[in-house]
C-alpha cells in the first residue's frame, strides 16, 4: 500500500453492541473500496477481521482488528472493535488511537448497553462521533424508532443526514438531506434521482430542521440564512464537519452492510466530514518533569505510541503503533523511554485482518505494525534517543472475575507461566498471579468468556492444556478465650536425644493485630538461647494452620515456664515443643473461623438500585451508604463476605442487563457464622 499524506488519513473505530454488524460493515467497506473481491460472512467464518479460530468458532469479535482501505484519494484505517462486554478494554484501546468513532446501531434491536458503554468512553476522550444505523433490510427494522432512542439516550447533537427509502424487505436506498436527492441501489450500484413522492413532505421537513441545526454553528451562515439565503450543500457540509470535530454534532446515516446499501456513502462521509489526524488536538505527553503537546506534524521529530501487541508463537511479537509526529521509515532506530533501550523498526507493514502489506514509510497520524520489538509492550512510547517523552499510559482494566488453573501435565508448569506472560503482553485486561497461601495460579479477567478464550489460546498457541478449579477463599482461624498447655518434645536415640518442654499460654487479640509473642521465663527454666526457637515453632505452626487447617491470626502467645536437659536440649527440641504446646493450647481456646470481607462499590443506573441492594443483603452484605455518581448513576457501597462475590461479575451483569459495574477490594476479616462451618470445613479437607 502506498503512503498517504496525514491530511488524507482517517482513523475510524467501528464500535457498538455485539451483533449490530460491525464486522459485516467492515467487510462491506473493504468490498466497496476494492480491497477485497468477495464479501465474507460472519456466519461462514470467512470475514477479514474475525480470523482467529476462537472468533470463527463463536462468530464473535474478540479483539480489535485493523483493516485499511483506499477511498477517493484517502486512506481509511478501519478498526473493527468487539461488542461484547468482556472485551471493552479492546474498545478503549482502539478509541485512544482513532480520530473518529462510528457507532453501529441495529435498526432492529436499537440502542443497546455496549453502545452506551462505548459512547461514554468516547465522550470522556473527547472523540468525534458518527452513527450508522444498520440492518434496515431486516424484519422489524425501524429507523424512526432507532432515531428516537438515539435522541433519548444521547441527547442534543444527534443529527440525521439521511432517511431510508423503504424499510425491511422494501429498503432500497437513502434520501440525502443535504442535497435533497434520493440514492437507490441495485446489486450494490447506486443511482441518483428524485425524492419519492410519498416521502417528499417528510424529507423537506427533516431537511429544514437539519439546516437550521447546522447553521447555528456558524454566525455568518446563520445571518445569511435568516435573510433568506439558502446555504449550499458544500457550506452545510463544511459547517457540519466543524461541529463533528468539536464533538458537538453527531451525524446519523443509515444503510445495510449485508446488502451493501449506502456503504459507499458512509465512506464518503468519513472522508468528507470525518477529521484527519491533523484536525485533532495535539497529544499531551510527559516530558521528564513537565508535560508538553505534540502536534500531528509529518515533518516533526518521530514519535510513536504502541497501542496493541499480538503474540504469535511462530512470527513472534507484532506491535501495532500510531505515529504521533514525524515520518517513520524502515530500519528507523528509536528509544523506549521506559526501558531506555533502543528499538530498530525493521520492515514496516499494515495489517488487513491477518494479511500483511508492506509500507514504504509511515507518516504522522497513520497506523502501522512492526514485528519483533525487544522489550516494548502495549502502552509504550518510541521516541528519538535522548528525548524523555512518554504518552501517559491508560490505566489497566481492573479484572472482575478470577479462576484457578493448573496444567494437566506436571511437565507443563514452567511452560504454562511462559505462555501466560506472552498472552499478558497482548491483553492488558489479563492478570496472572500465584497465591502463595493457597498454592493456586489465579487467572483474572473481564468475565467468563474472556477467561475461556485465554484457556483456549493457551492450547492453540502454546500447546498447554489447563484445568480450572474453584478459587479457594483465604479463611483464617483465631481463638475466643485464653488457655494454656504443656508442650513436650522427647525423643531418645543412640547418643544424644531430644528434650524440650515449654509451658504456653494463648490469649485472643483484637481483630487485625496479628501475632504477638511474650517471654515470661524466669529462673532459667528455658535457657535464653532456646526462647527464639519456641517462638519460631509457634509462628510456623500458626502459618500451617490450626484446628480447621487455616492460618491462625490475632493471638498472643506467652511462654512462661519450661524444662530442659543439659545434654539433650537443642533449638530443634524447643521449636517442636513450641509447636506442640501451641496446638494443644489452641484446641482448648474455643477456636473460631474468620472469613475475608470485601469492600464492594457498585455503580448502576438508578432503576437498578433497589435490586442491587436486595441482592447484596441476600449475600450477607452490609450496605455502608449510597451516593449519586456521574450521569445520575447510583453508587452503592457495601461490605460483603468475599466468598459471596467470587462470581459477582456474572450475577451483576444479569441483574442489570450489563449496565452495572463494580470495584472490589479486601477490607477486613470477620467471624464466620456458625451454620457455615461444616461447608467451609468440607472444602478445606
C-alpha positions as CSV (number, residue, x, y, z in Angstrom):
1,X,0.0,0.0,0.0
2,X,1.3,3.5,-0.9
3,X,1.9,6.2,1.6
4,X,-0.8,8.8,2.1
5,X,-0.3,12.4,3.5
6,X,-1.5,13.0,7.0
7,X,-4.5,15.1,6.0
8,X,-5.8,12.3,3.8
9,X,-5.7,9.7,6.5
10,X,-8.9,8.7,8.5
11,X,-8.6,6.5,11.6
12,X,-12.1,5.2,12.3
13,X,-13.2,2.8,15.1
14,X,-16.4,0.9,14.4
15,X,-18.0,0.4,17.9
16,X,-21.3,-0.8,19.2
17,X,-23.1,-3.7,20.8
18,X,-22.3,-7.2,19.7
19,X,-24.4,-8.3,16.8
20,X,-25.0,-4.8,15.4
21,X,-23.0,-5.7,12.3
22,X,-19.6,-4.0,12.8
23,X,-17.6,-6.9,11.2
24,X,-20.1,-7.2,8.3
25,X,-19.8,-3.4,7.8
26,X,-16.0,-3.7,7.7
27,X,-16.4,-6.4,5.0
28,X,-18.8,-4.1,3.1
29,X,-16.4,-1.2,3.3
30,X,-13.5,-3.3,2.1
31,X,-15.5,-4.8,-0.7
32,X,-16.8,-1.4,-1.9
33,X,-13.3,0.0,-2.0
34,X,-11.9,-3.0,-3.9
35,X,-9.6,-4.0,-1.0
36,X,-11.3,-7.5,-1.2
37,X,-13.0,-9.1,-4.2
38,X,-15.5,-11.2,-2.2
39,X,-17.5,-10.2,0.8
40,X,-17.2,-12.7,3.6
41,X,-19.9,-13.5,6.2
42,X,-19.6,-13.9,9.9
43,X,-21.9,-16.9,9.7
44,X,-19.5,-18.6,7.3
45,X,-16.4,-17.8,9.4
46,X,-14.6,-16.2,6.4
47,X,-14.5,-12.4,7.2
48,X,-11.3,-10.5,7.0
49,X,-11.2,-9.2,10.6
50,X,-12.6,-12.2,12.5
51,X,-9.8,-14.6,11.7
52,X,-8.8,-16.2,15.0
53,X,-10.1,-19.7,15.4
54,X,-11.8,-18.6,18.6
55,X,-13.6,-15.8,16.7
56,X,-14.6,-18.2,13.9
57,X,-15.9,-20.7,16.4
58,X,-18.0,-18.2,18.4
59,X,-18.9,-15.9,15.5
60,X,-17.9,-13.1,17.7
61,X,-15.2,-10.5,17.5
62,X,-12.8,-10.9,20.5
63,X,-10.2,-8.2,19.8
64,X,-9.8,-5.1,17.7
65,X,-8.6,-5.7,14.2
66,X,-7.1,-3.3,11.7
67,X,-8.5,-3.2,8.1
68,X,-7.1,-0.3,5.9
69,X,-8.8,0.6,2.6
70,X,-8.4,3.4,0.0
71,X,-11.4,5.6,-1.0
72,X,-11.4,8.6,-3.2
73,X,-7.8,9.7,-2.5
74,X,-8.0,8.9,1.2
75,X,-6.7,6.0,3.3
76,X,-9.2,4.8,5.9
77,X,-7.8,2.7,8.8
78,X,-10.9,0.8,10.0
79,X,-10.6,-0.6,13.5
80,X,-13.2,-3.3,13.9
81,X,-13.9,-3.5,17.6
82,X,-15.6,-6.2,19.7
83,X,-19.0,-5.6,21.0
84,X,-19.1,-8.0,24.0
85,X,-18.7,-6.6,27.5
86,X,-15.7,-8.9,28.3
87,X,-13.6,-7.1,25.7
88,X,-14.4,-3.4,26.5
89,X,-10.7,-2.8,27.1
90,X,-10.1,-3.6,23.4
91,X,-12.6,-0.9,22.5
92,X,-10.9,1.6,24.7
93,X,-7.5,0.9,23.2
94,X,-8.9,1.4,19.7
95,X,-10.7,4.7,20.7
96,X,-7.5,6.1,22.0
97,X,-5.8,5.9,18.6
98,X,-8.9,6.6,16.5
99,X,-9.8,10.1,15.3
100,X,-13.5,9.2,14.7
101,X,-15.8,6.7,16.3
102,X,-18.6,5.3,14.1
103,X,-21.3,3.8,16.3
104,X,-23.0,0.9,14.5
105,X,-26.6,0.5,15.8
106,X,-29.0,-2.1,14.7
107,X,-32.3,-0.8,13.4
108,X,-33.9,-3.9,14.9
109,X,-32.5,-4.0,18.4
110,X,-31.9,-0.3,18.7
111,X,-29.5,1.3,21.2
112,X,-28.0,-1.4,23.5
113,X,-25.9,-1.4,26.5
114,X,-22.4,-1.8,25.0
115,X,-23.3,1.1,22.6
116,X,-23.9,3.2,25.7
117,X,-20.6,2.0,27.3
118,X,-18.5,2.8,24.3
119,X,-20.3,6.2,23.9
120,X,-19.2,7.1,27.5
121,X,-15.6,6.2,26.7
122,X,-15.6,8.2,23.5
123,X,-17.1,11.2,25.3
124,X,-14.5,11.0,28.1
125,X,-11.8,11.0,25.4
126,X,-13.4,13.9,23.6
127,X,-13.6,11.9,20.4
128,X,-15.8,12.9,17.4
129,X,-18.7,10.5,16.8
130,X,-20.9,9.4,14.0
131,X,-23.8,6.9,13.9
132,X,-24.5,4.3,11.3
133,X,-28.0,2.7,11.6
134,X,-27.6,-0.8,10.2
135,X,-29.8,-3.7,9.2
136,X,-32.6,-1.6,7.7
137,X,-33.4,-4.5,5.4
138,X,-34.2,-6.8,8.3
139,X,-37.7,-7.7,9.6
140,X,-38.9,-5.4,12.4
141,X,-36.3,-2.7,11.4
142,X,-37.4,0.8,12.2
143,X,-35.2,3.9,11.5
144,X,-37.7,6.2,13.3
145,X,-37.8,4.2,16.4
146,X,-34.0,3.9,16.5
147,X,-33.5,7.6,15.9
148,X,-35.9,8.3,18.8
149,X,-33.8,6.0,21.0
150,X,-30.6,7.7,19.9
151,X,-32.0,11.2,20.7
152,X,-33.4,10.0,24.1
153,X,-30.2,8.2,25.1
154,X,-27.5,10.7,23.8
155,X,-29.4,13.9,23.8
156,X,-28.7,17.0,21.8
157,X,-26.4,16.8,18.8
158,X,-28.0,13.8,17.1
159,X,-28.4,14.9,13.5
160,X,-29.9,12.6,10.8
161,X,-28.3,13.3,7.4
162,X,-30.3,10.6,5.6
163,X,-33.7,9.0,5.7
164,X,-34.2,5.4,4.5
165,X,-36.2,4.8,1.3
166,X,-38.4,1.8,2.3
167,X,-37.8,-0.5,5.3
168,X,-37.5,-4.2,5.9
169,X,-37.6,-6.1,2.6
170,X,-38.5,-2.9,0.7
171,X,-35.4,-1.0,1.8
172,X,-33.6,0.1,-1.3
173,X,-31.7,3.3,-0.6
174,X,-31.5,6.6,1.2
175,X,-32.7,10.2,0.9
176,X,-29.8,12.7,1.2
177,X,-30.9,15.5,3.4
178,X,-28.0,17.8,2.5
179,X,-28.7,17.7,-1.3
180,X,-32.4,16.8,-1.4
181,X,-31.7,13.8,-3.6
182,X,-32.5,10.1,-3.5
183,X,-29.9,7.4,-3.9
184,X,-31.2,3.9,-4.6
185,X,-29.2,0.7,-5.0
186,X,-29.5,-2.3,-7.3
187,X,-26.9,-5.1,-6.6
188,X,-24.8,-2.5,-4.7
189,X,-24.8,0.0,-7.6
190,X,-26.1,3.5,-6.7
191,X,-28.5,5.6,-8.8
192,X,-29.2,9.2,-8.0
193,X,-32.7,10.5,-8.6
194,X,-35.6,12.5,-7.2
195,X,-37.1,12.0,-3.7
196,X,-40.1,9.6,-3.9
197,X,-43.4,11.4,-3.8
198,X,-44.6,9.5,-0.7
199,X,-41.8,10.8,1.5
200,X,-41.2,14.2,-0.1
201,X,-43.1,16.2,2.6
202,X,-41.3,14.5,5.5
203,X,-37.9,14.8,3.7
204,X,-38.3,18.5,3.3
205,X,-39.4,18.9,7.0
206,X,-36.3,17.0,8.3
207,X,-34.1,18.8,5.8
208,X,-35.2,22.2,7.1
209,X,-34.7,21.1,10.7
210,X,-31.2,19.8,9.8
211,X,-30.2,23.0,8.0
212,X,-31.4,25.1,11.0
213,X,-29.4,22.9,13.3
214,X,-26.2,23.2,11.2
215,X,-26.3,27.0,10.6
216,X,-26.4,27.7,14.3
217,X,-22.8,26.6,14.4
218,X,-21.7,29.5,12.1
219,X,-22.7,33.1,12.8
220,X,-22.2,34.3,9.2
221,X,-24.1,31.4,7.8
222,X,-26.8,31.9,10.3
223,X,-27.2,35.6,9.5
224,X,-27.4,34.8,5.7
225,X,-30.0,32.0,6.4
226,X,-32.2,34.3,8.4
227,X,-32.1,36.8,5.5
228,X,-33.4,34.1,3.1
229,X,-30.1,32.9,1.6
230,X,-30.1,29.1,1.3
231,X,-26.7,27.6,2.1
232,X,-25.1,25.3,-0.5
233,X,-24.6,21.7,0.3
234,X,-20.8,22.4,0.5
235,X,-21.3,25.1,3.0
236,X,-23.5,22.9,5.1
237,X,-21.0,20.1,4.9
238,X,-18.1,22.3,6.0
239,X,-20.0,23.7,8.9
240,X,-21.2,20.2,9.9
241,X,-17.6,19.0,9.8
242,X,-16.6,21.7,12.3
243,X,-19.4,20.6,14.6
244,X,-18.2,17.0,14.3
245,X,-14.6,17.9,15.0
246,X,-15.7,19.8,18.1
247,X,-17.7,16.8,19.4
248,X,-21.0,18.8,19.3
249,X,-22.8,17.2,16.4
250,X,-23.3,13.5,15.9
251,X,-24.4,12.8,12.3
252,X,-26.7,9.8,11.8
253,X,-26.6,7.9,8.5
254,X,-28.2,4.6,7.5
255,X,-27.9,1.6,5.3
256,X,-27.4,-2.2,5.2
257,X,-24.0,-3.7,5.4
258,X,-25.1,-7.2,4.4
259,X,-26.9,-5.9,1.2
260,X,-24.2,-3.2,0.6
261,X,-26.7,-0.4,0.5
262,X,-25.3,3.1,1.2
263,X,-21.9,1.8,2.3
264,X,-20.2,4.0,-0.3
265,X,-21.9,7.0,1.3
266,X,-20.6,6.0,4.7
267,X,-17.1,6.0,3.3
268,X,-17.8,9.4,1.6
269,X,-18.9,10.9,4.9
270,X,-15.9,9.5,6.8
271,X,-13.6,11.3,4.3
272,X,-15.6,14.5,3.9
273,X,-16.8,15.3,7.4
274,X,-14.6,13.0,9.5
275,X,-11.5,14.5,11.0
276,X,-8.0,13.7,9.8
277,X,-5.3,13.3,12.5
278,X,-4.2,16.8,11.7
279,X,-7.6,18.1,12.7
280,X,-7.4,16.6,16.1
281,X,-5.9,18.4,19.2
282,X,-2.2,17.9,20.0
283,X,-1.4,14.9,22.1
284,X,-0.3,15.8,25.7
285,X,2.8,13.8,26.7
286,X,5.0,13.6,29.7
287,X,8.4,15.2,29.1
288,X,10.5,14.4,32.2
289,X,9.3,16.7,35.0
290,X,6.8,18.6,32.8
291,X,4.2,18.0,30.2
292,X,4.1,19.2,26.6
293,X,2.0,19.0,23.5
294,X,2.8,17.1,20.3
295,X,1.1,18.1,17.1
296,X,0.5,15.8,14.2
297,X,3.3,17.0,12.0
298,X,4.8,14.7,9.5
299,X,7.9,16.9,9.4
300,X,8.5,16.8,13.2
301,X,10.6,14.5,15.3
302,X,9.5,10.9,15.1
303,X,7.2,9.8,17.9
304,X,5.1,6.6,18.0
305,X,2.7,5.1,20.5
306,X,2.3,1.3,20.8
307,X,-1.3,0.7,21.4
308,X,-1.7,-3.1,20.8
309,X,0.6,-6.2,20.9
310,X,-0.1,-9.5,19.4
311,X,1.7,-12.7,20.4
312,X,2.4,-15.3,17.7
313,X,4.3,-18.5,18.6
314,X,5.9,-18.6,15.2
315,X,6.3,-15.0,14.0
316,X,7.0,-13.6,17.5
317,X,5.6,-10.3,18.8
318,X,3.8,-7.9,16.4
319,X,3.3,-4.4,17.7
320,X,0.7,-2.0,16.3
321,X,1.6,1.6,16.7
322,X,0.3,5.1,15.7
323,X,2.8,7.7,14.6
324,X,2.1,10.9,16.6
325,X,4.7,13.0,15.0
326,X,7.3,12.8,12.2
327,X,7.6,10.1,9.5
328,X,9.0,6.7,10.3
329,X,10.9,4.7,7.7
330,X,12.0,1.1,7.8
331,X,15.1,0.5,10.0
332,X,14.5,3.7,12.0
333,X,16.0,3.4,15.5
334,X,14.0,4.8,18.3
335,X,14.3,4.6,22.1
336,X,11.8,3.4,24.6
337,X,11.9,5.9,27.4
338,X,10.5,3.4,29.9
339,X,13.3,0.8,29.4
340,X,15.9,3.2,27.9
341,X,16.6,0.6,25.3
342,X,16.9,1.2,21.6
343,X,14.5,-0.5,19.2
344,X,15.1,-0.9,15.4
345,X,11.8,-0.8,13.5
346,X,12.8,-3.1,10.6
347,X,10.1,-3.8,8.0
348,X,7.0,-1.7,8.4
349,X,3.7,-3.1,7.3
350,X,0.0,-2.7,7.7
351,X,-2.4,-5.5,8.6
352,X,-5.7,-6.2,6.9
353,X,-7.0,-8.8,9.3
354,X,-4.1,-11.3,9.4
355,X,-2.7,-10.3,6.0
356,X,0.4,-8.1,5.9
357,X,1.2,-5.4,3.3
358,X,4.5,-3.6,3.3
359,X,4.7,0.2,3.7
360,X,7.4,2.5,2.3
361,X,7.0,4.8,5.3
362,X,4.5,5.8,8.0
363,X,3.7,9.5,8.4
364,X,2.2,11.2,11.4
365,X,-1.3,10.1,12.1
366,X,-1.0,6.8,10.3
367,X,-1.3,3.3,12.0
368,X,1.1,0.5,11.2
369,X,2.7,-2.6,12.6
370,X,6.2,-3.9,13.2
371,X,7.5,-7.3,14.3
372,X,10.0,-8.4,16.9
373,X,10.5,-5.3,19.0
374,X,12.6,-6.2,22.1
375,X,11.2,-5.0,25.4
376,X,8.5,-2.7,24.1
377,X,5.0,-3.6,25.2
378,X,1.5,-2.1,24.9
379,X,1.3,1.4,26.2
380,X,5.0,2.2,25.5
381,X,6.3,5.2,23.5
382,X,9.1,5.2,21.0
383,X,11.0,8.5,20.7
384,X,14.3,9.8,19.4
385,X,17.3,8.9,21.6
386,X,17.7,11.4,24.4
387,X,14.1,12.5,24.3
388,X,12.4,11.5,27.5
389,X,8.9,11.8,26.1
390,X,6.1,9.4,27.0
391,X,2.5,9.2,26.2
392,X,0.6,8.8,29.5
393,X,-0.4,5.1,29.7
394,X,-4.1,4.3,30.1
395,X,-4.9,2.6,33.4
396,X,-5.0,-1.1,33.1
397,X,-8.5,-2.5,33.3
398,X,-9.5,-4.0,36.7
399,X,-10.4,-7.7,36.4
400,X,-13.8,-8.7,37.7
401,X,-13.6,-12.5,37.7
402,X,-10.9,-15.0,38.7
403,X,-10.4,-18.7,38.1
404,X,-7.7,-21.0,39.4
405,X,-5.9,-23.1,36.8
406,X,-3.3,-25.8,36.7
407,X,-1.6,-27.7,33.9
408,X,-3.0,-31.1,33.1
409,X,0.6,-32.3,32.7
410,X,3.0,-31.6,35.5
411,X,5.8,-31.1,33.0
412,X,3.9,-28.1,31.6
413,X,4.2,-25.9,34.8
414,X,7.1,-23.8,33.5
415,X,5.6,-23.8,30.0
416,X,2.3,-22.5,31.4
417,X,3.8,-19.4,33.1
418,X,5.8,-18.5,30.0
419,X,2.7,-18.8,27.8
420,X,0.6,-16.8,30.2
421,X,3.2,-14.0,30.3
422,X,3.1,-13.8,26.5
423,X,-0.7,-13.6,26.5
424,X,-0.4,-10.8,29.0
425,X,1.7,-8.9,26.6
426,X,-1.2,-8.7,24.1
427,X,-4.0,-8.5,26.7
428,X,-3.8,-5.8,29.3
429,X,-7.0,-6.9,30.9
430,X,-5.5,-10.3,31.8
431,X,-3.8,-10.7,35.2
432,X,-1.8,-13.7,36.4
433,X,-0.6,-14.3,40.0
434,X,0.5,-17.1,42.2
435,X,-1.2,-17.3,45.6
436,X,1.5,-18.5,48.0
437,X,-1.1,-19.3,50.6
438,X,-3.4,-21.5,48.6
439,X,-0.7,-22.5,46.1
440,X,-3.1,-21.7,43.2
441,X,-2.3,-20.0,39.9
442,X,-5.0,-17.4,39.6
443,X,-6.2,-16.1,36.2
444,X,-8.2,-12.9,36.4
445,X,-10.1,-11.2,33.6
446,X,-13.2,-9.4,32.5
447,X,-15.6,-12.3,32.5
448,X,-16.3,-15.9,31.8
449,X,-16.0,-15.6,28.0
450,X,-12.7,-13.7,28.3
451,X,-11.1,-16.4,30.6
452,X,-12.5,-19.2,28.4
453,X,-10.8,-17.6,25.4
454,X,-7.5,-17.4,27.3
455,X,-7.5,-21.1,28.1
456,X,-8.3,-21.9,24.5
457,X,-5.5,-19.8,23.3
458,X,-3.1,-21.5,25.7
459,X,-3.8,-24.7,24.0
460,X,-3.9,-23.4,20.4
461,X,-0.9,-21.1,20.5
462,X,1.4,-22.8,23.1
463,X,0.2,-26.4,23.4
464,X,-0.6,-26.0,27.1
465,X,-3.8,-27.7,28.4
466,X,-5.1,-26.5,31.7
467,X,-7.8,-27.5,34.1
468,X,-9.8,-24.9,36.1
469,X,-10.8,-25.2,39.7
470,X,-12.7,-23.1,42.2
471,X,-10.7,-20.3,43.7
472,X,-10.0,-21.0,47.4
473,X,-11.2,-18.4,49.9
474,X,-8.3,-17.5,52.3
475,X,-10.1,-18.1,55.6
476,X,-8.3,-17.6,58.9
477,X,-8.6,-19.0,62.4
478,X,-8.4,-17.3,65.8
479,X,-9.4,-18.0,69.4
480,X,-12.1,-16.6,71.7
481,X,-10.6,-17.3,75.1
482,X,-7.4,-17.9,76.9
483,X,-5.9,-21.3,77.5
484,X,-2.6,-22.9,78.4
485,X,-0.9,-26.2,77.7
486,X,2.4,-28.0,78.2
487,X,4.4,-28.6,75.0
488,X,6.7,-31.5,75.4
489,X,9.1,-33.0,72.8
490,X,11.1,-36.0,73.9
491,X,12.9,-38.4,71.6
492,X,15.6,-40.8,72.7
493,X,18.0,-42.4,70.2
494,X,21.5,-43.7,70.4
495,X,23.8,-40.9,71.7
496,X,22.2,-37.6,72.2
497,X,18.4,-37.4,72.3
498,X,16.0,-34.6,72.0
499,X,14.3,-33.0,75.0
500,X,12.4,-29.8,75.5
501,X,9.3,-28.6,77.5
502,X,7.6,-25.3,77.1
503,X,4.5,-24.2,79.0
504,X,2.5,-21.9,76.7
505,X,-0.5,-19.6,77.3
506,X,-2.6,-18.3,74.4
507,X,-4.9,-15.3,74.5
508,X,-7.1,-13.6,71.9
509,X,-6.1,-10.2,70.4
510,X,-8.2,-7.5,68.8
511,X,-9.0,-8.2,65.1
512,X,-6.2,-7.3,62.8
513,X,-3.4,-7.3,65.5
514,X,-1.8,-10.4,64.1
515,X,0.7,-12.3,66.3
516,X,2.4,-11.3,69.5
517,X,5.0,-13.4,71.4
518,X,5.9,-12.8,75.1
519,X,8.7,-14.2,77.1
520,X,8.0,-14.6,80.8
521,X,10.6,-17.2,81.6
522,X,12.3,-16.7,85.0
523,X,15.0,-18.6,86.8
524,X,16.4,-20.1,83.6
525,X,13.6,-22.6,83.2
526,X,14.4,-22.4,79.5
527,X,17.9,-21.2,78.5
528,X,17.8,-17.8,76.7
529,X,19.2,-19.1,73.5
530,X,16.3,-21.5,73.1
531,X,13.5,-18.9,73.5
532,X,13.6,-17.8,69.8
533,X,13.2,-21.4,68.8
534,X,10.0,-21.6,70.8
535,X,8.7,-18.5,69.0
536,X,9.7,-19.9,65.7
537,X,7.9,-23.2,66.3
538,X,4.7,-21.3,67.3
539,X,4.9,-19.0,64.3
540,X,5.4,-21.8,61.8
541,X,2.5,-23.8,63.3
542,X,0.2,-20.8,63.1
543,X,1.1,-20.3,59.4
544,X,0.5,-24.0,58.6
545,X,-3.0,-23.9,60.0
546,X,-4.9,-24.5,63.2
547,X,-7.8,-26.8,64.1
548,X,-9.6,-26.2,60.8
549,X,-6.4,-26.1,58.7
550,X,-6.3,-22.4,58.0
551,X,-3.6,-19.9,59.2
552,X,-4.1,-18.6,62.7
553,X,-4.2,-14.8,63.4
554,X,-4.8,-12.4,66.3
555,X,-3.3,-14.5,69.0
556,X,-0.9,-13.6,71.8
557,X,1.4,-16.4,72.8
558,X,3.3,-16.4,76.1
559,X,5.9,-18.9,77.2
560,X,6.1,-18.8,81.0
561,X,7.8,-22.0,82.1
562,X,9.7,-25.0,80.8
563,X,12.2,-27.7,81.3
564,X,15.5,-28.5,79.6
565,X,18.2,-31.1,79.7
566,X,21.8,-30.0,79.7
567,X,22.8,-32.5,77.0
568,X,19.7,-33.4,75.0
569,X,18.1,-30.0,74.7
570,X,18.5,-28.1,71.4
571,X,16.9,-25.4,69.2
572,X,15.1,-28.2,67.4
573,X,13.6,-29.7,70.5
574,X,12.3,-26.4,71.8
575,X,11.0,-25.5,68.3
576,X,9.0,-28.7,68.4
577,X,7.9,-28.1,72.0
578,X,6.5,-24.7,71.0
579,X,4.6,-26.2,68.1
580,X,3.1,-29.0,70.3
581,X,2.2,-26.6,73.1
582,X,0.5,-24.1,70.7
583,X,-1.6,-26.8,69.1
584,X,-2.8,-28.1,72.4
585,X,-3.5,-24.7,73.9
586,X,-5.4,-23.5,70.8
587,X,-7.6,-26.6,70.9
588,X,-8.7,-25.5,74.4
589,X,-9.2,-21.8,73.5
590,X,-12.5,-22.1,71.6
591,X,-11.2,-21.6,68.1
592,X,-13.3,-19.9,65.5
593,X,-13.1,-19.3,61.8
594,X,-12.7,-15.8,60.3
595,X,-13.8,-15.1,56.7
596,X,-12.4,-12.3,54.5
597,X,-14.8,-9.4,53.8
598,X,-14.5,-7.3,50.7
599,X,-15.4,-3.6,50.2
600,X,-17.7,-3.5,47.2
601,X,-18.6,-0.4,45.3
602,X,-21.4,-0.9,42.7
603,X,-22.3,1.8,40.1
604,X,-25.7,1.3,38.4
605,X,-28.5,3.3,36.8
606,X,-31.0,4.5,39.4
607,X,-33.6,2.0,38.2
608,X,-31.5,-0.9,39.4
609,X,-30.5,0.4,42.8
610,X,-33.2,-1.5,44.7
611,X,-32.5,-4.8,43.0
612,X,-28.8,-4.4,43.7
613,X,-29.3,-3.6,47.4
614,X,-31.7,-6.5,47.8
615,X,-29.2,-8.9,46.2
616,X,-26.4,-7.6,48.5
617,X,-28.5,-8.3,51.5
618,X,-29.1,-11.8,50.3
619,X,-25.3,-12.2,50.1
620,X,-24.9,-11.3,53.8
621,X,-23.7,-7.9,52.7
622,X,-23.9,-4.7,54.8
623,X,-24.7,-1.5,52.8
624,X,-22.5,1.3,54.1
625,X,-24.1,4.0,52.1
626,X,-25.2,5.3,48.7
627,X,-24.3,8.3,46.6
628,X,-25.0,9.9,43.2
629,X,-22.2,9.4,40.7
630,X,-21.6,10.8,37.3
631,X,-24.6,10.9,34.8
632,X,-27.0,10.5,37.7
633,X,-26.0,6.9,38.4
634,X,-26.3,5.4,41.9
635,X,-23.2,4.3,43.8
636,X,-23.8,1.6,46.4
637,X,-21.0,0.9,48.9
638,X,-21.2,-2.3,50.9
639,X,-19.0,-4.8,52.8
640,X,-19.7,-8.4,51.6
641,X,-18.1,-11.7,52.5
642,X,-15.6,-12.5,49.8
643,X,-17.0,-16.0,49.3
644,X,-20.3,-14.5,48.3
645,X,-19.0,-12.3,45.5
646,X,-16.5,-14.5,43.7
647,X,-18.8,-14.6,40.6
648,X,-20.4,-11.2,41.2
649,X,-19.4,-10.0,37.7
650,X,-21.7,-12.6,36.1
651,X,-24.5,-12.0,38.5
652,X,-24.4,-8.2,38.3
653,X,-24.4,-8.3,34.5
654,X,-27.5,-10.5,34.6
655,X,-29.2,-8.3,37.3
656,X,-28.7,-5.0,35.5
657,X,-28.7,-6.0,31.8
658,X,-25.0,-5.3,31.6
659,X,-25.3,-1.7,32.8
660,X,-23.8,-2.2,36.3
661,X,-20.1,-2.1,37.1
662,X,-18.2,-2.6,40.3
663,X,-14.8,-2.4,42.1
664,X,-13.8,-4.9,44.8
665,X,-11.0,-4.8,47.4
666,X,-10.2,-6.8,50.5
667,X,-11.3,-4.9,53.6
668,X,-11.1,-7.0,56.8
669,X,-11.8,-10.3,58.4
670,X,-14.9,-11.1,60.4
671,X,-16.4,-14.1,62.3
672,X,-17.8,-16.8,60.0
673,X,-21.4,-17.6,61.0
674,X,-21.6,-21.0,62.8
675,X,-24.1,-22.5,60.3
676,X,-21.4,-22.3,57.6
677,X,-18.6,-24.1,59.5
678,X,-19.4,-27.5,58.0
679,X,-19.4,-26.2,54.5
680,X,-16.0,-24.5,54.9
681,X,-14.5,-27.4,56.7
682,X,-15.5,-29.8,53.9
683,X,-13.8,-27.5,51.3
684,X,-10.7,-27.5,53.4
685,X,-10.4,-31.3,53.5
